[in-house]
Amino acid sequence: MKKQNNNSNEKYKDFFEESEKTLSQERIDRAKQKAKKTIQQIRLGELRKQLGIKQTELKDFTQSNVSRLESRPDMKISTLIDYIHNLGMEIEIKVRPTGKSSKKEEVLLLKG
């Protein structure tokens, strides 16, 4: 099964390398931004599912609100905090200088 993942990764790598040869940088940047937003949407829904919580089981949110929230490209931080708390979890937001990987330079902005 690992071989399939490696083959899939190779196919994706080849696809992106070929795309970069034919697409403008602006179009590539737009696609990357859209991908980041899609990943965020998937993560919220997957997080809830991994916890075994149905959309209808989140208190303070209707099922339709959860569905809309999980498919939004962006949201208020306060809404994200409420959603995470309703999953029975906490959230931390940290900042660090761009391009730096040292944890010493991280600053905790919010813990809730």
Secondary structure, 3 states (H helix, E strand, C coil): CHHHHHHHHHHHHHHHHHHHHHCCHHHHHHHHHHHHHHHHHHHHHHHHHHCCCCHHHCCCCCHHHHHHHHHCCCCCHHHHHHHHHHCCCCCEEEECCCCCCCHHHCEEEEEC
